[in-house]
Amino acid sequence: MNHMQSSRPVIRVENLTQRFRVIHERPDTLRELFTKRFRATSNVENFEALKDVSFNVYHGEMLAVVGANGSGKSTLLKAISGVYRPSSGRVEVEGTLASLLELGAGFHPELTGRENILLNGLLLGFSRRQMREREKKIVEFSEIGDFIDVPVKQYSSGMYMRLAFSVATEVDPDVLVVDEILAVGDTPFQAKCFDRLENFRRAGKTILFVTHSMVQVLKYCDRAILLEHGRLLMDDTPTKVIELYSPAALESTASPVGA
């Protein structure tokens, strides 16, 4: 889909800067604490994880966010998902949003998988009845069987991912944000997840996707942005972004993708 044909963006990121306070060393004793208070230099500084980032995502697009570790990818997705409040600039999202940011996020470890389905649904604004209606499909898609009634603290990373993805996609959000969580799944289940993402896109949903797999970027995404040290370095087609970011990865995928 050509995003320029869309009349208005679903996600707007304008001049986004995300700043954190970093403490380089902590005093070990009360005496050190008072000593450091009166020194001219401070052990606290501001670190900008994102620096004046601007872009739009349009209806029905699947946008890849790529970059090296520490480039600001996860911070960007958390700012869009509302986990972080921007230090400056703004983020606007139209419609409902579901996010898969990290393993275990949004799950209570002491509750069972079934109880966490209900909890996640309530947090997203659904009623108990609505989540009960969705529960069977969520459990079936996750393929975790009897573990659905086991506390999630006993789940493997793959089981976490299966249940989290099942919940996030079954609640039918307008915008889905996925941060590398699919990397922990086995190959057949990953394929099943990407089939669902394709169905989402065909239904006009908007997907924001972080991955280190350039094959996935080329195969599934309409567009890609490249982050480097918190700055937006490029916003273009997946092929052009990968060509700049990882030419070797592009060469290794020269054969037909998905062959």
CYANA upper distance limits for C-alpha pairs under 8 A (distance plus 0.5 A):
  1 MET  CA     60 GLY  CA      7.94
  1 MET  CA     61 GLU  CA      7.48
  1 MET  CA    222 ASP  CA      7.36
  2 ASN  CA      6 SER  CA      8.20
  2 ASN  CA    222 ASP  CA      8.48
  3 HIS  CA     57 VAL  CA      8.36
  3 HIS  CA     58 TYR  CA      6.30
  3 HIS  CA     59 HIS  CA      8.04
  3 HIS  CA     61 GLU  CA      7.43
  6 SER  CA     58 TYR  CA      6.92
  6 SER  CA     59 HIS  CA      7.13
  8 ARG  CA     58 TYR  CA      7.23
  8 ARG  CA     59 HIS  CA      8.24
  9 PRO  CA     56 ASN  CA      6.36
  9 PRO  CA     57 VAL  CA      6.00
  9 PRO  CA     58 TYR  CA      4.83
  9 PRO  CA     59 HIS  CA      6.98
 10 VAL  CA     56 ASN  CA      7.97
 10 VAL  CA     57 VAL  CA      6.35
 10 VAL  CA     58 TYR  CA      5.65
 10 VAL  CA     59 HIS  CA      6.30
 10 VAL  CA     92 GLU  CA      8.41
 10 VAL  CA     93 VAL  CA      6.28
 10 VAL  CA     94 GLU  CA      5.66
 10 VAL  CA     95 GLY  CA      8.32
 10 VAL  CA    206 THR  CA      8.00
 11 ILE  CA     56 ASN  CA      6.06
 11 ILE  CA     57 VAL  CA      5.49
 11 ILE  CA     58 TYR  CA      7.28
 11 ILE  CA     91 VAL  CA      7.85
 11 ILE  CA     92 GLU  CA      6.20
 11 ILE  CA     93 VAL  CA      5.12
 11 ILE  CA     94 GLU  CA      7.07
 12 ARG  CA     54 SER  CA      8.24
 12 ARG  CA     55 PHE  CA      6.86
 12 ARG  CA     56 ASN  CA      5.20
 12 ARG  CA     57 VAL  CA      7.20
 12 ARG  CA     90 ARG  CA      8.43
 12 ARG  CA     91 VAL  CA      6.15
 12 ARG  CA     92 GLU  CA      5.56
 12 ARG  CA     93 VAL  CA      7.06
 13 VAL  CA     53 VAL  CA      7.48
 13 VAL  CA     54 SER  CA      5.46
 13 VAL  CA     55 PHE  CA      5.79
 13 VAL  CA     56 ASN  CA      6.60
 13 VAL  CA     80 ILE  CA      8.49
 13 VAL  CA     89 GLY  CA      8.33
 13 VAL  CA     90 ARG  CA      6.56
 13 VAL  CA     91 VAL  CA      5.16
 13 VAL  CA     92 GLU  CA      7.14
 14 GLU  CA     52 ASP  CA      8.10
 14 GLU  CA     53 VAL  CA      6.98
 14 GLU  CA     54 SER  CA      4.92
 14 GLU  CA     55 PHE  CA      7.15
 14 GLU  CA     89 GLY  CA      6.11
 14 GLU  CA     90 ARG  CA      5.87
 14 GLU  CA     91 VAL  CA      6.95
 15 ASN  CA     51 LYS  CA      8.16
 15 ASN  CA     52 ASP  CA      4.69
 15 ASN  CA     53 VAL  CA      5.43
 15 ASN  CA     54 SER  CA      5.59
 15 ASN  CA     88 SER  CA      7.77
 15 ASN  CA     89 GLY  CA      5.14
 15 ASN  CA     90 ARG  CA      7.28
 16 LEU  CA     50 LEU  CA      7.32
 16 LEU  CA     51 LYS  CA      7.00
 16 LEU  CA     52 ASP  CA      5.30
 16 LEU  CA     53 VAL  CA      5.29
 16 LEU  CA     54 SER  CA      6.92
 16 LEU  CA     86 PRO  CA      7.03
 16 LEU  CA     87 SER  CA      8.12
 16 LEU  CA     88 SER  CA      6.36
 16 LEU  CA     89 GLY  CA      4.83
 16 LEU  CA     90 ARG  CA      6.33
 16 LEU  CA     91 VAL  CA      7.83
 17 THR  CA     48 GLU  CA      7.43
 17 THR  CA     49 ALA  CA      8.00
 17 THR  CA     50 LEU  CA      5.39
 17 THR  CA     51 LYS  CA      5.11
 17 THR  CA     52 ASP  CA      5.53
 17 THR  CA     53 VAL  CA      7.15
 17 THR  CA     86 PRO  CA      6.79
 17 THR  CA     87 SER  CA      6.18
 17 THR  CA     88 SER  CA      5.70
 17 THR  CA     89 GLY  CA      6.72
 18 GLN  CA     48 GLU  CA      6.23
 18 GLN  CA     49 ALA  CA      6.10
 18 GLN  CA     50 LEU  CA      5.40
 18 GLN  CA     51 LYS  CA      7.34
 18 GLN  CA     75 THR  CA      8.27
 18 GLN  CA     86 PRO  CA      5.95
 18 GLN  CA     87 SER  CA      5.53
 18 GLN  CA     88 SER  CA      7.45
 19 ARG  CA     46 ASN  CA      6.84
 19 ARG  CA     47 PHE  CA      6.03
 19 ARG  CA     48 GLU  CA      4.83
 19 ARG  CA     49 ALA  CA      6.51
 19 ARG  CA     50 LEU  CA      7.62
 19 ARG  CA     86 PRO  CA      8.42
 19 ARG  CA     87 SER  CA      6.28
 20 PHE  CA     46 ASN  CA      6.06
 20 PHE  CA     47 PHE  CA      5.65
 20 PHE  CA     48 GLU  CA      6.83
 20 PHE  CA     49 ALA  CA      7.80
 21 ARG  CA     44 VAL  CA      7.07
 21 ARG  CA     45 GLU  CA      6.17
 21 ARG  CA     46 ASN  CA      5.07
 21 ARG  CA     47 PHE  CA      6.60
 22 VAL  CA     44 VAL  CA      6.06
 22 VAL  CA     45 GLU  CA      5.87
 22 VAL  CA     46 ASN  CA      6.50
 22 VAL  CA     47 PHE  CA      6.96
 23 ILE  CA     43 ASN  CA      6.34
 23 ILE  CA     44 VAL  CA      5.10
 23 ILE  CA     45 GLU  CA      7.26
 24 HIS  CA     43 ASN  CA      6.05
 24 HIS  CA     44 VAL  CA      6.89
 25 GLU  CA     43 ASN  CA      6.94
 27 PRO  CA     32 GLU  CA      5.88
 27 PRO  CA     33 LEU  CA      5.79
 27 PRO  CA     36 LYS  CA      8.40
 28 ASP  CA     32 GLU  CA      7.11
 28 ASP  CA     33 LEU  CA      8.11
 29 THR  CA     33 LEU  CA      6.88
 30 LEU  CA     34 PHE  CA      6.99
 31 ARG  CA     35 THR  CA      6.67
 32 GLU  CA     36 LYS  CA      6.52
 33 LEU  CA     37 ARG  CA      6.82
 34 PHE  CA     38 PHE  CA      7.36
 35 THR  CA     39 ARG  CA      7.24
 36 LYS  CA     42 SER  CA      8.19
 48 GLU  CA    230 GLY  CA      7.62
 49 ALA  CA     71 SER  CA      7.98
 49 ALA  CA     72 GLY  CA      6.03
 49 ALA  CA     75 THR  CA      7.50
 49 ALA  CA    229 HIS  CA      7.76
 49 ALA  CA    230 GLY  CA      5.61
 50 LEU  CA     72 GLY  CA      6.46
 50 LEU  CA     75 THR  CA      7.97
 50 LEU  CA     76 LEU  CA      7.76
 50 LEU  CA    229 HIS  CA      8.12
 50 LEU  CA    230 GLY  CA      4.54
 50 LEU  CA    231 ARG  CA      6.61
 51 LYS  CA    230 GLY  CA      5.91
 51 LYS  CA    231 ARG  CA      5.79
 52 ASP  CA     89 GLY  CA      7.96
 52 ASP  CA    231 ARG  CA      7.45
 53 VAL  CA    230 GLY  CA      8.46
 53 VAL  CA    231 ARG  CA      6.70
 53 VAL  CA    232 LEU  CA      6.24
 54 SER  CA    232 LEU  CA      8.07
 57 VAL  CA     61 GLU  CA      7.25
 57 VAL  CA     63 LEU  CA      7.69
 57 VAL  CA    206 THR  CA      8.11
 58 TYR  CA    206 THR  CA      7.44
 59 HIS  CA    204 GLY  CA      6.58
 59 HIS  CA    205 LYS  CA      6.93
 59 HIS  CA    206 THR  CA      6.13
 60 GLY  CA    201 ARG  CA      5.78
 60 GLY  CA    202 ARG  CA      7.54
 60 GLY  CA    203 ALA  CA      7.88
 60 GLY  CA    204 GLY  CA      4.60
 60 GLY  CA    205 LYS  CA      5.33
 60 GLY  CA    206 THR  CA      5.30
 60 GLY  CA    207 ILE  CA      8.14
 61 GLU  CA    201 ARG  CA      7.24
 61 GLU  CA    204 GLY  CA      8.26
 61 GLU  CA    205 LYS  CA      7.75
 61 GLU  CA    206 THR  CA      5.61
 61 GLU  CA    207 ILE  CA      6.78
 61 GLU  CA    221 CYS  CA      8.15
 61 GLU  CA    222 ASP  CA      6.69
 61 GLU  CA    223 ARG  CA      8.17
 62 MET  CA    201 ARG  CA      7.52
 62 MET  CA    206 THR  CA      6.46
 62 MET  CA    207 ILE  CA      5.05
 62 MET  CA    208 LEU  CA      6.42
 62 MET  CA    209 PHE  CA      7.60
 62 MET  CA    220 TYR  CA      7.81
 62 MET  CA    221 CYS  CA      5.45
 62 MET  CA    222 ASP  CA      6.03
 62 MET  CA    223 ARG  CA      7.32
 63 LEU  CA    207 ILE  CA      6.73
 63 LEU  CA    208 LEU  CA      5.53
 63 LEU  CA    209 PHE  CA      6.51
 63 LEU  CA    221 CYS  CA      6.19
 63 LEU  CA    222 ASP  CA      6.64
 63 LEU  CA    223 ARG  CA      5.55
 63 LEU  CA    224 ALA  CA      5.86
 63 LEU  CA    225 ILE  CA      8.01
 64 ALA  CA    208 LEU  CA      6.65
 64 ALA  CA    209 PHE  CA      5.27
 64 ALA  CA    210 VAL  CA      6.25
 64 ALA  CA    211 THR  CA      7.86
 64 ALA  CA    217 VAL  CA      6.72
 64 ALA  CA    221 CYS  CA      6.63
 64 ALA  CA    222 ASP  CA      8.50
 64 ALA  CA    223 ARG  CA      6.85
 64 ALA  CA    224 ALA  CA      4.98
 64 ALA  CA    225 ILE  CA      6.83
 64 ALA  CA    238 PRO  CA      8.26
 65 VAL  CA     73 LYS  CA      6.96
 65 VAL  CA    208 LEU  CA      7.82
 65 VAL  CA    209 PHE  CA      6.53
 65 VAL  CA    210 VAL  CA      5.42
 65 VAL  CA    211 THR  CA      7.68
 65 VAL  CA    224 ALA  CA      6.35
 65 VAL  CA    225 ILE  CA      5.67
 65 VAL  CA    226 LEU  CA      6.66
 65 VAL  CA    227 LEU  CA      7.89
 66 VAL  CA     73 LYS  CA      7.49
 66 VAL  CA    210 VAL  CA      6.74
 66 VAL  CA    211 THR  CA      7.07
 66 VAL  CA    212 HIS  CA      7.39
 66 VAL  CA    224 ALA  CA      7.68
 66 VAL  CA    225 ILE  CA      6.79
 66 VAL  CA    226 LEU  CA      5.54
 66 VAL  CA    227 LEU  CA      6.86
 67 GLY  CA     71 SER  CA      6.30
 67 GLY  CA     73 LYS  CA      7.50
 67 GLY  CA    212 HIS  CA      8.41
 67 GLY  CA    226 LEU  CA      6.05
 67 GLY  CA    227 LEU  CA      5.61
 67 GLY  CA    228 GLU  CA      6.65
 67 GLY  CA    245 TYR  CA      7.74
 68 ALA  CA    227 LEU  CA      8.33
 68 ALA  CA    228 GLU  CA      7.61
 70 GLY  CA    229 HIS  CA      7.36
 70 GLY  CA    230 GLY  CA      8.50
 71 SER  CA    227 LEU  CA      6.13
 71 SER  CA    228 GLU  CA      5.33
 71 SER  CA    229 HIS  CA      5.02
 71 SER  CA    230 GLY  CA      5.69
 71 SER  CA    231 ARG  CA      8.28
 72 GLY  CA     76 LEU  CA      6.56
 72 GLY  CA    227 LEU  CA      7.21
 72 GLY  CA    228 GLU  CA      7.98
 72 GLY  CA    229 HIS  CA      7.25
 72 GLY  CA    230 GLY  CA      5.46
 73 LYS  CA     77 LEU  CA      6.98
 73 LYS  CA    210 VAL  CA      7.53
 73 LYS  CA    227 LEU  CA      7.44
 74 SER  CA     78 LYS  CA      6.65
 74 SER  CA    101 LEU  CA      8.07
 74 SER  CA    179 ASP  CA      7.22
 74 SER  CA    210 VAL  CA      8.32
 75 THR  CA     79 ALA  CA      6.65
 75 THR  CA     84 TYR  CA      8.46
 76 LEU  CA     80 ILE  CA      6.78
 77 LEU  CA     81 SER  CA      6.53
 77 LEU  CA    101 LEU  CA      8.04
 77 LEU  CA    177 VAL  CA      7.49
 77 LEU  CA    179 ASP  CA      7.87
 77 LEU  CA    208 LEU  CA      8.47
 78 LYS  CA     82 GLY  CA      6.61
 78 LYS  CA     83 VAL  CA      5.51
 78 LYS  CA     84 TYR  CA      6.40
 78 LYS  CA    101 LEU  CA      7.81
 79 ALA  CA     83 VAL  CA      6.26
 79 ALA  CA     84 TYR  CA      5.19
 79 ALA  CA     85 ARG  CA      6.82
 79 ALA  CA     86 PRO  CA      7.06
 79 ALA  CA     91 VAL  CA      7.95
 80 ILE  CA     84 TYR  CA      8.46
 80 ILE  CA     91 VAL  CA      6.69
 80 ILE  CA     92 GLU  CA      8.16
 80 ILE  CA     93 VAL  CA      8.01
 81 SER  CA     97 LEU  CA      7.74
 81 SER  CA     98 ALA  CA      8.34
 81 SER  CA     99 SER  CA      7.16
 81 SER  CA    177 VAL  CA      8.03
 86 PRO  CA     90 ARG  CA      6.95
 86 PRO  CA     91 VAL  CA      8.21
 93 VAL  CA     97 LEU  CA      8.38
 94 GLU  CA    174 ASP  CA      8.41
 95 GLY  CA    173 PRO  CA      8.19
 95 GLY  CA    174 ASP  CA      6.08
 95 GLY  CA    175 VAL  CA      7.67
 96 THR  CA    173 PRO  CA      5.66
 96 THR  CA    174 ASP  CA      5.64
 96 THR  CA    175 VAL  CA      6.74
 97 LEU  CA    173 PRO  CA      5.86
 97 LEU  CA    174 ASP  CA      6.48
 97 LEU  CA    175 VAL  CA      5.14
 97 LEU  CA    176 LEU  CA      6.36
 97 LEU  CA    177 VAL  CA      8.04
 98 ALA  CA    124 LEU  CA      8.39
 98 ALA  CA    168 ALA  CA      6.12
 98 ALA  CA    169 THR  CA      8.27
 98 ALA  CA    173 PRO  CA      6.37
 98 ALA  CA    175 VAL  CA      6.91
 98 ALA  CA    176 LEU  CA      5.61
 98 ALA  CA    177 VAL  CA      6.85
 99 SER  CA    168 ALA  CA      7.30
 99 SER  CA    176 LEU  CA      6.24
 99 SER  CA    177 VAL  CA      4.98
 99 SER  CA    178 VAL  CA      6.50
100 LEU  CA    105 ALA  CA      8.11
100 LEU  CA    164 ALA  CA      7.45
100 LEU  CA    165 PHE  CA      7.51
100 LEU  CA    168 ALA  CA      7.79
100 LEU  CA    176 LEU  CA      8.44
100 LEU  CA    177 VAL  CA      6.50
100 LEU  CA    178 VAL  CA      5.30
100 LEU  CA    179 ASP  CA      6.53
100 LEU  CA    181 ILE  CA      7.23
101 LEU  CA    105 ALA  CA      7.33
101 LEU  CA    177 VAL  CA      7.84
101 LEU  CA    178 VAL  CA      6.58
101 LEU  CA    179 ASP  CA      5.41
101 LEU  CA    180 GLU  CA      8.17
101 LEU  CA    181 ILE  CA      7.50
102 GLU  CA    179 ASP  CA      7.24
102 GLU  CA    180 GLU  CA      8.25
102 GLU  CA    181 ILE  CA      6.66
103 LEU  CA    157 SER  CA      7.34
103 LEU  CA    160 TYR  CA      6.82
103 LEU  CA    161 MET  CA      7.01
103 LEU  CA    181 ILE  CA      7.16
104 GLY  CA    108 HIS  CA      8.34
104 GLY  CA    109 PRO  CA      8.33
104 GLY  CA    160 TYR  CA      6.87
104 GLY  CA    164 ALA  CA      8.46
106 GLY  CA    120 ASN  CA      7.27
107 PHE  CA    111 LEU  CA      8.43
107 PHE  CA    116 ASN  CA      6.44
107 PHE  CA    120 ASN  CA      7.97
107 PHE  CA    152 VAL  CA      8.11
108 HIS  CA    116 ASN  CA      7.18
108 HIS  CA    152 VAL  CA      7.89
109 PRO  CA    151 PRO  CA      6.80
109 PRO  CA    152 VAL  CA      5.64
109 PRO  CA    153 LYS  CA      5.01
110 GLU  CA    151 PRO  CA      5.87
110 GLU  CA    152 VAL  CA      7.16
110 GLU  CA    153 LYS  CA      6.84
111 LEU  CA    115 GLU  CA      6.33
111 LEU  CA    116 ASN  CA      6.74
111 LEU  CA    150 VAL  CA      8.28
111 LEU  CA    151 PRO  CA      5.45
111 LEU  CA    152 VAL  CA      6.87
112 THR  CA    116 ASN  CA      6.64
112 THR  CA    148 ILE  CA      6.92
112 THR  CA    149 ASP  CA      5.63
112 THR  CA    150 VAL  CA      5.33
112 THR  CA    151 PRO  CA      4.36
112 THR  CA    152 VAL  CA      5.99
113 GLY  CA    117 ILE  CA      6.76
113 GLY  CA    147 PHE  CA      7.75
113 GLY  CA    148 ILE  CA      5.08
113 GLY  CA    149 ASP  CA      6.32
113 GLY  CA    150 VAL  CA      6.89
113 GLY  CA    151 PRO  CA      6.85
113 GLY  CA    152 VAL  CA      6.25
113 GLY  CA    163 LEU  CA      8.00
114 ARG  CA    118 LEU  CA      7.24
114 ARG  CA    135 GLU  CA      8.24
114 ARG  CA    148 ILE  CA      5.97
114 ARG  CA    149 ASP  CA      6.44
115 GLU  CA    119 LEU  CA      6.72
116 ASN  CA    120 ASN  CA      6.42
117 ILE  CA    121 GLY  CA      6.71
117 ILE  CA    131 MET  CA      7.92
117 ILE  CA    135 GLU  CA      7.64
117 ILE  CA    167 VAL  CA      7.03
118 LEU  CA    122 LEU  CA      6.68
118 LEU  CA    128 ARG  CA      7.18
118 LEU  CA    131 MET  CA      6.45
118 LEU  CA    132 ARG  CA      8.01
119 LEU  CA    123 LEU  CA      6.76
120 ASN  CA    124 LEU  CA      6.80
120 ASN  CA    167 VAL  CA      8.18
121 GLY  CA    125 GLY  CA      6.91
121 GLY  CA    126 PHE  CA      5.73
121 GLY  CA    127 SER  CA      7.79
121 GLY  CA    128 ARG  CA      8.28
121 GLY  CA    131 MET  CA      6.56
121 GLY  CA    167 VAL  CA      8.46
121 GLY  CA    171 VAL  CA      8.00
122 LEU  CA    126 PHE  CA      5.50
122 LEU  CA    127 SER  CA      6.57
122 LEU  CA    128 ARG  CA      7.52
122 LEU  CA    131 MET  CA      8.49
126 PHE  CA    130 GLN  CA      6.55
126 PHE  CA    131 MET  CA      7.12
127 SER  CA    131 MET  CA      6.88
128 ARG  CA    132 ARG  CA      6.60
129 ARG  CA    133 GLU  CA      6.77
130 GLN  CA    134 ARG  CA      7.04
131 MET  CA    135 GLU  CA      6.37
132 ARG  CA    136 LYS  CA      8.16
134 ARG  CA    138 ILE  CA      6.79
134 ARG  CA    170 GLU  CA      7.49
134 ARG  CA    171 VAL  CA      8.23
135 GLU  CA    139 VAL  CA      6.67
136 LYS  CA    140 GLU  CA      6.61
137 LYS  CA    141 PHE  CA      6.53
137 LYS  CA    170 GLU  CA      8.09
138 ILE  CA    142 SER  CA      6.66
138 ILE  CA    163 LEU  CA      7.91
138 ILE  CA    166 SER  CA      5.73
138 ILE  CA    167 VAL  CA      6.42
138 ILE  CA    170 GLU  CA      6.96
139 VAL  CA    143 GLU  CA      6.97
139 VAL  CA    144 ILE  CA      7.62
139 VAL  CA    145 GLY  CA      7.83
139 VAL  CA    148 ILE  CA      7.64
139 VAL  CA    163 LEU  CA      8.00
139 VAL  CA    166 SER  CA      8.09
140 GLU  CA    144 ILE  CA      8.43
140 GLU  CA    145 GLY  CA      8.30
141 PHE  CA    162 ARG  CA      8.44
141 PHE  CA    166 SER  CA      6.61
142 SER  CA    159 MET  CA      8.33
142 SER  CA    162 ARG  CA      5.34
142 SER  CA    163 LEU  CA      5.68
142 SER  CA    165 PHE  CA      8.29
142 SER  CA    166 SER  CA      6.19
143 GLU  CA    162 ARG  CA      7.92
144 ILE  CA    148 ILE  CA      6.87
144 ILE  CA    159 MET  CA      7.08
144 ILE  CA    162 ARG  CA      8.09
144 ILE  CA    163 LEU  CA      8.23
146 ASP  CA    150 VAL  CA      8.02
147 PHE  CA    155 TYR  CA      8.45
150 VAL  CA    154 GLN  CA      7.71
151 PRO  CA    155 TYR  CA      8.08
152 VAL  CA    160 TYR  CA      7.90
155 TYR  CA    159 MET  CA      6.13
155 TYR  CA    160 TYR  CA      6.63
156 SER  CA    160 TYR  CA      6.83
157 SER  CA    161 MET  CA      6.76
157 SER  CA    184 VAL  CA      7.14
158 GLY  CA    162 ARG  CA      6.70
158 GLY  CA    184 VAL  CA      6.11
158 GLY  CA    185 GLY  CA      5.68
158 GLY  CA    186 ASP  CA      8.05
159 MET  CA    163 LEU  CA      6.75
160 TYR  CA    164 ALA  CA      6.51
161 MET  CA    165 PHE  CA      6.40
161 MET  CA    181 ILE  CA      6.91
161 MET  CA    182 LEU  CA      7.33
161 MET  CA    184 VAL  CA      7.67
161 MET  CA    185 GLY  CA      7.36
162 ARG  CA    166 SER  CA      6.60
162 ARG  CA    185 GLY  CA      7.93
163 LEU  CA    167 VAL  CA      6.68
164 ALA  CA    168 ALA  CA      6.62
165 PHE  CA    169 THR  CA      6.59
165 PHE  CA    193 CYS  CA      8.27
166 SER  CA    170 GLU  CA      6.44
167 VAL  CA    171 VAL  CA      6.86
168 ALA  CA    172 ASP  CA      7.88
168 ALA  CA    173 PRO  CA      8.08
168 ALA  CA    176 LEU  CA      8.19
169 THR  CA    173 PRO  CA      7.49
169 THR  CA    176 LEU  CA      8.23
169 THR  CA    196 ARG  CA      8.49
173 PRO  CA    205 LYS  CA      8.11
174 ASP  CA    205 LYS  CA      5.76
174 ASP  CA    206 THR  CA      6.85
175 VAL  CA    205 LYS  CA      6.53
175 VAL  CA    206 THR  CA      5.30
175 VAL  CA    207 ILE  CA      6.29
175 VAL  CA    208 LEU  CA      8.23
176 LEU  CA    205 LYS  CA      8.20
176 LEU  CA    206 THR  CA      6.85
176 LEU  CA    207 ILE  CA      5.34
176 LEU  CA    208 LEU  CA      6.78
177 VAL  CA    207 ILE  CA      6.43
177 VAL  CA    208 LEU  CA      5.27
177 VAL  CA    209 PHE  CA      6.63
178 VAL  CA    182 LEU  CA      8.46
178 VAL  CA    207 ILE  CA      8.16
178 VAL  CA    208 LEU  CA      6.70
178 VAL  CA    209 PHE  CA      5.45
178 VAL  CA    210 VAL  CA      6.73
179 ASP  CA    209 PHE  CA      6.62
179 ASP  CA    210 VAL  CA      5.27
179 ASP  CA    211 THR  CA      7.38
180 GLU  CA    209 PHE  CA      8.11
180 GLU  CA    210 VAL  CA      5.96
180 GLU  CA    211 THR  CA      5.56
180 GLU  CA    212 HIS  CA      8.09
182 LEU  CA    190 GLN  CA      7.00
183 ALA  CA    211 THR  CA      8.40
185 GLY  CA    189 PHE  CA      6.78
185 GLY  CA    190 GLN  CA      6.35
186 ASP  CA    190 GLN  CA      6.61
187 THR  CA    191 ALA  CA      6.74
188 PRO  CA    192 LYS  CA      6.86
189 PHE  CA    193 CYS  CA      6.69
190 GLN  CA    194 PHE  CA      6.75
191 ALA  CA    195 ASP  CA      6.70
192 LYS  CA    196 ARG  CA      6.97
193 CYS  CA    197 LEU  CA      6.78
194 PHE  CA    198 GLU  CA      6.59
195 ASP  CA    199 ASN  CA      6.86
196 ARG  CA    200 PHE  CA      6.67
197 LEU  CA    201 ARG  CA      6.76
197 LEU  CA    207 ILE  CA      8.47
198 GLU  CA    202 ARG  CA      6.74
198 GLU  CA    220 TYR  CA      8.14
199 ASN  CA    203 ALA  CA      6.70
200 PHE  CA    204 GLY  CA      7.11
200 PHE  CA    205 LYS  CA      5.82
200 PHE  CA    206 THR  CA      8.26
201 ARG  CA    205 LYS  CA      5.47
201 ARG  CA    206 THR  CA      6.99
201 ARG  CA    207 ILE  CA      7.89
211 THR  CA    216 GLN  CA      8.19
211 THR  CA    217 VAL  CA      8.06
213 SER  CA    217 VAL  CA      7.07
214 MET  CA    218 LEU  CA      6.67
214 MET  CA    242 ILE  CA      7.64
214 MET  CA    249 ALA  CA      6.99
214 MET  CA    250 LEU  CA      7.96
215 VAL  CA    219 LYS  CA      6.56
215 VAL  CA    253 THR  CA      7.08
215 VAL  CA    257 VAL  CA      7.49
216 GLN  CA    220 TYR  CA      6.29
216 GLN  CA    221 CYS  CA      8.01
217 VAL  CA    221 CYS  CA      5.73
217 VAL  CA    224 ALA  CA      8.20
217 VAL  CA    238 PRO  CA      6.89
218 LEU  CA    238 PRO  CA      6.27
218 LEU  CA    239 THR  CA      7.24
218 LEU  CA    257 VAL  CA      8.02
219 LYS  CA    257 VAL  CA      6.72
219 LYS  CA    258 GLY  CA      7.72
221 CYS  CA    238 PRO  CA      7.43
222 ASP  CA    237 THR  CA      7.33
222 ASP  CA    238 PRO  CA      7.42
223 ARG  CA    235 ASP  CA      8.05
223 ARG  CA    236 ASP  CA      6.44
223 ARG  CA    237 THR  CA      5.19
223 ARG  CA    238 PRO  CA      5.78
224 ALA  CA    235 ASP  CA      6.47
224 ALA  CA    236 ASP  CA      6.28
224 ALA  CA    237 THR  CA      6.35
224 ALA  CA    238 PRO  CA      5.53
224 ALA  CA    241 VAL  CA      6.87
225 ILE  CA    232 LEU  CA      7.60
225 ILE  CA    233 LEU  CA      8.03
225 ILE  CA    234 MET  CA      6.02
225 ILE  CA    235 ASP  CA      4.89
225 ILE  CA    236 ASP  CA      7.01
225 ILE  CA    241 VAL  CA      7.32
226 LEU  CA    232 LEU  CA      6.51
226 LEU  CA    233 LEU  CA      5.97
226 LEU  CA    234 MET  CA      5.61
226 LEU  CA    235 ASP  CA      7.07
226 LEU  CA    241 VAL  CA      7.00
226 LEU  CA    245 TYR  CA      7.81
227 LEU  CA    231 ARG  CA      5.97
227 LEU  CA    232 LEU  CA      5.23
227 LEU  CA    233 LEU  CA      6.05
227 LEU  CA    234 MET  CA      7.85
228 GLU  CA    232 LEU  CA      7.08
228 GLU  CA    233 LEU  CA      6.76
234 MET  CA    241 VAL  CA      7.09
235 ASP  CA    241 VAL  CA      7.66
236 ASP  CA    240 LYS  CA      6.79
236 ASP  CA    241 VAL  CA      6.59
237 THR  CA    241 VAL  CA      6.75
238 PRO  CA    242 ILE  CA      6.53
239 THR  CA    243 GLU  CA      6.51
239 THR  CA    250 LEU  CA      7.97
240 LYS  CA    244 LEU  CA      6.97
241 VAL  CA    245 TYR  CA      6.55
242 ILE  CA    246 SER  CA      5.69
242 ILE  CA    247 PRO  CA      6.80
242 ILE  CA    249 ALA  CA      7.86
242 ILE  CA    250 LEU  CA      6.83
243 GLU  CA    247 PRO  CA      5.11
243 GLU  CA    250 LEU  CA      6.81
246 SER  CA    250 LEU  CA      7.15
247 PRO  CA    251 GLU  CA      6.85
248 ALA  CA    252 SER  CA      6.76
249 ALA  CA    253 THR  CA      6.95
250 LEU  CA    254 ALA  CA      6.87
253 THR  CA    257 VAL  CA      7.02
255 SER  CA    259 ALA  CA      8.05
